[in-house]
Amino acid sequence: MGLLALGINHKTAPVEVREQVAFAPEDMPMALQKVCADLQLDEVAIVSTCNRTELYCVSELKGSRAVLEWLGDHHGLSHDELEKCSYVHWDEEAMRHIMRVAAGLDSMVLGEPQILGQIKSAYAVANEANTVGRYLTRLFHDTFAVAKQVRTETSIGQNPVSVAYAAVSLAQRIFADLSKTEALLIGAGRTIDLVARHLKQNGVQKMVVANRTLERAKELADNFGAKAVLLSEIPEQLESADIVIASTASQLPILGKGAVERALKKRRHRPMYMVDIAVPRDIEPEVGKLSDVYLYSVDDLEQVIDENLRSRQTAAEEAQELVDLGVISMLRSLRALDAVATLKAYREKAEQIRDNELDRALKQLDNGQSPEQVMTYFAKALTNKLIHSPSVQLKRASAEGRREVMDWAKELFELSNQDIDRNS
């Protein structure tokens, strides 16, 4: 029985390929059952996100080609083209890979937390589809435990490594309680969308989105319960804005020193935190010279991000050690599971021998033989039957010079050298 991990990710394939091998959530149960049936797999789970598609298979497969061909056929892709951008891990390396993925060590943004939730979802779907058994169940639960340990025992996820996140994190250094602040967001692109999400997650309830077109501003604002205005209305909104974050595609500054000065007077010089993420800049640099204004450019944020990335790299080394320990623990767990199965089979065999001899003894009693004779025969027959197979195998091992088997037998049957010498 082997564990195979086959997939593609953001490191090996462009988005044009990744989107072609992605599995829609509604199609996943059927795909899981189909790959199990088509390839006669014992267990399978599929992780499918915007950055990766990975199949985790447990089977007697001797190679990965069959899984790759199934994936290509399922999505209508060339096998050879898919092979060029795929990767394969077996057994211990497959365990290490999924633990690294869940811990955020294999992500586009080092340490990002979303992937763990996506892997938990993949396991839940496979479990619901009845395509996971004891092996993958153990693998996923051990993986979740390692990822949690990485989160709690290292600082890999504590420092922002995106411009949007860094902008909001800096705001927390200036305002003790973000829930009491109001934010003015200038622009309505992806960066401002991310900024709005981070602000919302950190308690900011009042937000205004200003954009060149009101329709787009309203579209984004509705997602966060915010107010939508045009760029021309920014001066009126500045008075109540504690946080101003700008990111547009304008070639000229949108916010000048004069407008900010007038807003500060009306605010009675309550501080304003301003971040200009745009290139070219949306806020005139002179605004940063005003008292009570904390103005940061995209370069300032990049410095924060670089520092935090270095911090995450250090944490990643600690996380890798936890992953390695997790793999060792997983291997021990699997060996223990194998031992349980072997012991169960041995016990069943012993019980069958016992039942057969007991039936024979009971028949002897029914035929009138004395209980003492029957018990003596039963004990002798049971002993002979139980030690017959081990005796045959030990003689064979000895004749073949397999000394390690003899040593294991002494440990298994708790035989001392004195016991052996007495019977030499």
Buried (B, 14 or more C-beta within 10 A) or exposed (E): EBBBBBBBBBEBBEEEBBEBBBBEEEEBBEBBBBBBEBBEBBBBBBBBBEBBBBBBBBBEBEEBEBBBBBBBEBBEBEBEEBBEBBBBBBBEEBBBBBBBBBBBBBBEBBBBBEBBEBBBBBBEBBBEBEBBEBBBBBBBEBBBBBBEBBBEEBBBBEBBBBBBBBBBBBBEEBBEEBEEBBBBBBBBBEBBBBBBBBBBEBEBBBBBBBBBEBEBBBBBBEEBEBBBBEBEBBBEBBBBBBBBBBBBEBEEBBBEBEBBEEBBEEBEEEBBBBBBBBEEBBBBEEBBEBEEBBBBBBEBBEEBBEEBBEBBEEBBEEBBEBBBEBBEBBBEBBEEEEEEEEEEEEEEEEEEBBEEBEEBBEEBBEEEEEEEEBEEBBEEBBEEBBEEEEEEEBEEBEEEEBEEBBEEBEEEEEEEEEEEEEEE
